[in-house]
């Protein structure tokens, strides 16, 4: 989250015994000895992007879970991502995540954790009726997230997460695939290495003619994942990239007229470690744009240098800088912009968000705002807005961790991975409107309709249906997910649910 102050739910932010991720940790009843039995849950977060620092046994039906604080910074405890195995068939459990560092949360609005398992690898949201978010006197009045779950398959490994994970390895695999296409309009270069020697990739997407050093070029610069736990930003960024490298007519026109520079992961160490907001060394990088250190903030230092060079290059017009984030308390996609004394510049920067709102149903002008809060002075949007040429537009693009509403419905529509990528595609398309390039799109020729062919197809289909009815073949159909499987709690009626009990011993408000 880029433009909301962190609201701490505890006085000191410390959690005794939370120093690293649990590693195949079997939680057994007090006094038990020997090998764990079936149903003695085994927790693990020692994997890329994993986060779970401690597990306390409460009863055989209930466990308290502690988020591991960001590396070298105990203040931030939001992101979680862990697995559970060694479960019993139909085993019912209450998980309490007890040490959140924030009080305000979309969990109050119906957001729920995500789950997937070995045989059902697609992420699904736990039903909101089984999720509670409340201030708990048993945990220094911290806010606690409690959710009930029933394990229905003994051999499955179950994974729970705050939001859809998007790892450093996933990004590298994706970029490797794009690079192997060997197109003349996509280049990938190593801008620098992080503290732990991970790549900071710089992508350039444009037609080769625009790389002529003698011509003046329009440049749009986009960055994402400076806050590692804000995973929706990576899906939005991938949506932008996917569209720009596609064969879509709009993408071709954009490549012909604009140079896109994209850094898809500004904080690769924090992403890999499973932090929510900080780098390996405990820095919130989005507060260090003014004086980034080449050894403590190498990715920020290299990015700032490139932006300053582009801004000072007479052959480059740096029109846009957009930093992509995710928001933990607001819904929809929206933007933050700057306040300028120059009224013409101030009004001009409102144009792009309004155009994006017209192209994206999930984008909210109501949540979009322009400010110069002193607390945000070290952020990319604020700092670059103050040093770049006055023709440059600097924005933070935010997207909700949870859901959006549209102008046609007040219903809460939860985001999916595809929903986030769609916002990215719509963002890219909006540049066509901003630069008034719509007239360059060649309309597709209208196909002529052969009525006789249509009639022939209708007759053929009727004959096929008649033959099927004659054979009397009737096959049952089932409503399933993409893998032909469902969790038992998704069958619909309360009577079918394997999770239908209440947290009676906890304070809900």
Secondary structure, DSSP 8 states (H G I E B T S, - for coil): --SS----SSSS---TT-SS---SEE---TT--SS--TTS-EEE--STT-B--EEEEEETTEEEEE---BTTBTT-----EEEEES--TTEEEEEEE---S-S--GGGGT---EEEETTEEEEEE--GGGEEEEE-GGGTT-EEEEEEEEE--TT--EEEESS----HHHHHHHHHHHHHT--TTEEEEEEEE-TTS-EEEEEEES-GGGG-TTS-EEEEEEEE-SSTT-THHHHHHHHHHHHHTS--HHHHHHHHHEEEEEES-S-HHHHHHT-SS--TTS--GGG-SSS--TTTSHHHHHHHHHHHHHHH-TTEEEEEEEEEEEESS--SEEEEEE--SSHHHHHHTHHHHHHHHHH-TTB-TTT-EEE--GGGTTSHHHHHHHHS-TT-EEEEEEEESSEEEETTEEEEEE--HHHHHHHHHHHHHHHHHHTT-GGGS---------HHHHHHHHHHHHHHHHHHHHHT---------TTS---GGGSSSTTT-S-----TTS---
